[in-house]
Amino acid sequence: MAEQMRGWSLSFSGCGFMGFYYIGVTQCLSERAPQLLRDAPKMLGSSAGALHCVTFLCGLSLEHRMQLLMDLVRSTRKHNFGVLHPSFNLSDYIRNGLNKALPSNAHKLLSGKLVISLTRVSDRKNVLVSDFDSKEEIVDALVCSSFIPFYGGLIPPTFRGVRYMDGGASNNVPFIDASTTITVSPFYGEHDICPKVKSTNFLHVNISNLSFRLCSGNLYLLARALFPPELKVLGEISLRGYLDALRFLEEKALQNSTKEQGGHLAKILNCLPVRIMSFMMLPCTLPVESVISIVHRLVKWFPDMPDEWLQCAAYKMFGLE
């Protein structure tokens, strides 16, 4: 298993406030396959994925990374319209938080190891940045990669004098070599580590390299990515990331083979007749999926659970007590 996973890069998609998912993923990999993270030539990311890569590569503790995300969610939820409230500036909040959290030599720790996906405003072209001359350049690149027009403001920020915006607009799951990159996303799709949907709906779309299943679960997760729920819900998302990463490692151990793109089943499910059949069944299957999803959440998410549940549950899950 160790030899099989040696030398693979990891790519984390942009996902807004769903970044809690990555906390669980990297904690599972740290516990179960530490050589995977230790020997990874590069860690790539867009938006929230890039933010997670930076805090992890700079050696911030699990508690510190979780605290940064929880503080962001609390600050956002204080306002009636969340990020859209006129008095809340997401770019300034990210910039101030990174300046406090990152060490002064962050650029030396990350250059050549970290790859950030940016979208150039002038021509909408994707730019991958991996070399940095200062901590300020890293912060600038992360702020640019996380900027969504109108959602995060009107004037795009700059990196080295050029205006950029959210890397997810042009390349949400960046990679240099697809055959040696493990892709991670909190959305239901076809990535290596992601939630798997049990549904008769086989339809999915590819948006800027992000594989996205057309199911009710993803519609819910997309809303949570833009407008964060209560902390106890995000705690469950973190746990899901841990379990999805564990499933990935178990599958790799059972397969005992190098990474392959797709397979016989994937080819069958992606063929045109099956997609057409799935599309025709969508009006019947989507309401059923929606009802099941709603009932599942009503059973599992009790409204009277305190916000501190997130931190306590995470500590127990990762054995930090």
C-alpha positions in Angstrom: 0.0 0.0 0.0 2.8 2.4 0.9 4.6 1.8 -2.4 1.4 2.0 -4.3 0.5 5.5 -3.0 4.1 6.9 -3.1 4.6 10.1 -5.2 1.0 11.0 -5.8 -0.1 14.7 -5.7 -3.4 15.8 -4.2 -5.8 18.3 -5.6 -8.6 19.9 -3.5 -11.5 21.5 -5.3 -13.0 24.9 -4.4 -16.0 24.4 -2.1 -16.6 27.6 -0.1 -17.7 26.9 3.5 -17.6 23.1 2.8 -13.8 23.3 3.6 -14.6 21.4 6.8 -14.7 18.3 4.6 -11.0 18.6 4.0 -10.2 18.7 7.7 -11.6 15.1 7.9 -9.9 14.0 4.7 -6.4 15.1 5.7 -6.7 13.8 9.2 -7.7 10.4 8.0 -4.8 10.3 5.6 -2.4 11.5 8.3 -3.5 8.6 10.5 -3.9 5.8 8.0 -1.5 6.7 5.2 1.0 9.3 6.4 3.4 8.5 3.6 0.8 9.7 1.1 1.0 13.3 2.5 4.7 13.2 3.3 5.8 12.1 -0.2 3.2 14.1 -2.2 5.2 16.1 -4.8 2.6 18.8 -4.8 -0.7 19.8 -3.2 -3.0 21.7 -5.5 -6.1 23.7 -4.8 -8.6 26.3 -5.8 -10.3 28.7 -3.4 -11.2 26.9 -0.2 -9.1 23.9 -1.4 -6.0 26.1 -1.8 -6.6 27.7 1.7 -6.7 24.2 3.2 -3.5 23.2 1.5 -1.7 26.3 2.8 -2.7 25.8 6.4 -1.9 22.1 6.3 1.5 22.5 4.6 2.5 25.3 7.0 2.0 22.9 9.9 -0.9 24.4 11.6 -2.4 22.0 14.1 -5.8 20.4 13.7 -7.3 22.5 16.5 -5.9 25.7 14.9 -7.3 24.9 11.4 -10.7 24.0 12.8 -10.7 27.1 14.9 -10.0 29.3 11.9 -12.9 27.8 10.0 -15.3 28.0 13.0 -14.4 31.7 13.5 -15.1 32.4 9.9 -18.5 30.7 10.0 -19.5 32.5 13.3 -18.5 35.8 11.9 -20.5 35.2 8.7 -23.6 34.0 10.5 -23.7 37.1 12.8 -25.0 39.0 9.8 -28.5 38.7 8.5 -27.4 38.0 4.9 -24.2 36.3 5.7 -21.4 37.1 3.2 -23.8 39.3 1.2 -24.2 41.8 4.1 -22.7 45.2 3.2 -20.6 45.4 6.4 -18.9 42.0 5.9 -15.9 41.8 3.6 -14.9 38.2 3.0 -11.6 39.1 1.2 -10.5 41.3 4.1 -11.4 38.6 6.6 -9.4 36.0 4.8 -6.4 38.4 4.4 -6.3 39.3 8.0 -6.7 35.7 9.2 -3.9 34.5 7.0 -1.6 37.2 8.0 -2.1 36.2 11.6 -2.0 32.4 11.1 0.8 31.9 8.6 4.5 31.9 9.6 6.8 34.6 8.2 8.7 32.0 6.2 5.5 30.6 4.6 6.8 31.3 1.1 9.9 29.2 1.7 7.8 26.3 3.0 5.3 26.4 0.1 7.2 27.4 -3.0 7.3 24.4 -5.4 5.1 22.4 -3.1 1.8 24.4 -3.3 -0.1 25.1 -6.5 -2.9 27.7 -6.5 -5.5 28.0 -9.3 -6.4 31.5 -10.3 -8.6 33.0 -13.1 -7.3 36.0 -14.8 -10.0 38.6 -15.1 -8.9 40.2 -18.4 -9.2 37.0 -20.5 -10.8 34.4 -18.1 -7.7 32.2 -18.5 -6.6 29.8 -15.8 -3.2 30.5 -14.2 -1.4 28.0 -11.8 1.0 29.6 -9.4 3.5 27.6 -7.4 6.5 30.0 -6.7 6.3 32.8 -4.2 8.8 35.5 -3.2 7.1 36.5 0.1 4.4 35.6 2.5 2.4 38.6 1.2 2.4 37.0 -2.3 0.9 33.8 -0.9 -1.8 35.8 0.9 -2.6 37.8 -2.3 -2.8 34.7 -4.4 -5.2 33.0 -1.9 -7.4 36.1 -1.7 -7.6 36.2 -5.5 -8.4 32.5 -5.7 -11.3 32.9 -3.2 -12.9 36.0 -4.8 -16.3 35.4 -6.4 -17.6 38.5 -8.3 -20.6 40.2 -6.6 -20.7 37.4 -3.9 -17.4 38.6 -2.5 -17.3 42.2 -3.8 -17.2 44.2 -6.9 -13.5 44.9 -7.5 -11.3 41.8 -8.0 -8.1 41.8 -5.9 -4.6 41.7 -7.5 -1.7 39.3 -7.5 1.6 40.8 -8.8 -0.3 43.7 -10.2 -2.8 41.7 -12.2 -6.4 41.2 -11.3 -7.6 37.7 -10.6 -10.7 36.0 -9.3 -11.9 32.6 -8.1 -9.8 29.8 -9.6 -12.9 27.6 -9.7 -14.2 29.7 -12.6 -11.6 28.3 -14.9 -10.1 25.2 -13.2 -11.7 24.1 -10.0 -9.7 20.9 -9.6 -6.2 21.7 -10.8 -3.7 19.0 -11.7 -0.4 18.7 -13.6 -0.5 15.0 -14.3 -4.0 13.4 -14.0 -2.6 9.9 -13.7 -0.7 10.7 -10.5 -3.1 13.1 -8.8 -5.7 12.2 -6.2 -8.7 14.5 -6.6 -10.8 15.5 -3.6 -14.2 17.2 -3.5 -17.0 17.4 -0.9 -19.6 17.2 -3.7 -21.1 13.9 -5.0 -19.2 13.1 -8.2 -16.5 11.0 -9.8 -13.5 12.2 -7.9 -11.2 9.8 -6.0 -12.3 11.1 -2.6 -15.8 12.4 -2.5 -19.3 11.3 -1.3 -20.8 8.5 -3.3 -24.4 8.7 -4.3 -26.7 5.7 -4.2 -29.2 6.6 -6.8 -30.7 5.5 -10.1 -29.6 8.9 -11.4 -26.4 8.5 -13.3 -26.3 12.0 -14.8 -23.4 14.3 -13.9 -21.8 17.4 -15.4 -18.2 18.6 -15.5 -17.8 22.2 -14.5 -14.3 23.6 -14.7 -12.8 20.1 -14.0 -15.3 19.5 -11.1 -17.4 16.4 -11.5 -20.8 17.2 -10.2 -23.7 14.7 -9.9 -27.2 16.0 -10.6 -28.8 15.0 -7.4 -30.7 16.6 -4.5 -27.8 16.1 -2.2 -25.5 18.2 -4.3 -28.0 21.0 -4.4 -28.1 21.1 -0.7 -24.3 21.0 -0.4 -23.9 23.8 -3.0 -26.2 26.0 -0.8 -24.1 25.2 2.2 -20.9 26.1 0.4 -22.2 29.6 -0.2 -24.2 30.1 3.0 -22.8 28.2 6.0 -25.2 26.2 8.2 -24.8 25.8 11.9 -21.5 24.5 13.2 -23.0 21.1 14.2 -23.9 20.5 10.5 -20.4 21.3 9.4 -19.1 18.9 12.0 -21.0 16.1 10.2 -19.4 17.2 6.9 -16.0 16.9 8.5 -16.8 13.4 9.6 -18.0 12.5 6.2 -14.6 13.6 4.8 -12.8 11.3 7.2 -15.0 8.3 6.2 -14.7 9.0 2.5 -10.9 9.1 2.7 -11.0 5.9 4.7 -13.1 4.2 2.0 -10.7 5.4 -0.6 -7.7 3.9 1.2 -9.6 0.6 1.7 -10.5 0.4 -1.9 -6.9 1.0 -3.0 -5.7 -1.7 -0.6 -8.2 -4.2 -2.1 -7.4 -3.3 -5.7 -3.6 -3.5 -5.2 -3.1 -1.6 -8.5 -2.1 1.8 -9.7 -4.7 4.5 -10.2 -6.9 4.1 -13.3 -9.3 6.6 -14.8 -12.7 5.1 -14.9 -13.4 1.3 -15.4 -15.9 -1.0 -17.1 -18.7 0.0 -14.9 -18.0 3.7 -15.4 -17.9 3.3 -19.1 -21.3 1.5 -19.1 -22.9 4.2 -16.8 -21.5 7.0 -18.9 -22.7 5.7 -22.3 -25.3 7.7 -24.1 -28.3 5.3 -23.8 -27.9 4.9 -20.1 -27.6 8.7 -19.7 -30.8 9.2 -21.7 -32.7 6.6 -19.6 -31.4 8.3 -16.4 -32.5 11.7 -17.7 -36.0 10.3 -18.5 -36.3 8.8 -15.0 -35.1 12.0 -13.3 -38.7 13.4 -12.6 -39.5 10.2 -10.8 -36.2 9.7 -8.9 -35.5 13.3 -7.8 -38.6 13.7 -5.6 -37.8 10.3 -3.9 -34.2 11.4 -3.3 -35.4 14.7 -1.9 -37.8 13.1 0.6 -35.2 10.5 1.7 -32.6 13.3 2.1 -34.9 15.5 4.2 -36.1 12.7 6.4 -32.5 11.6 6.9 -31.4 15.1 8.1 -34.5 15.5 10.3 -33.6 12.3 12.1 -29.9 13.0 12.5 -29.7 16.8 13.1 -31.4 17.7 16.4 -32.1 21.4 16.6 -31.2 21.6 20.3 -27.6 20.4 20.0 -25.1 23.1 21.1 -22.5 24.7 18.7 -19.7 23.2 20.7 -20.7 19.8 19.4 -18.5 20.4 16.4 -15.3 20.8 18.3 -16.1 18.0 20.8 -17.1 15.5 18.0 -14.0 16.3 16.0 -11.7 15.9 18.9 -13.3 12.5 19.7 -13.2 11.5 16.0 -9.5 12.3 15.7 -8.5 11.0 19.1 -7.5 14.4 20.6 -9.1 14.1 23.9 
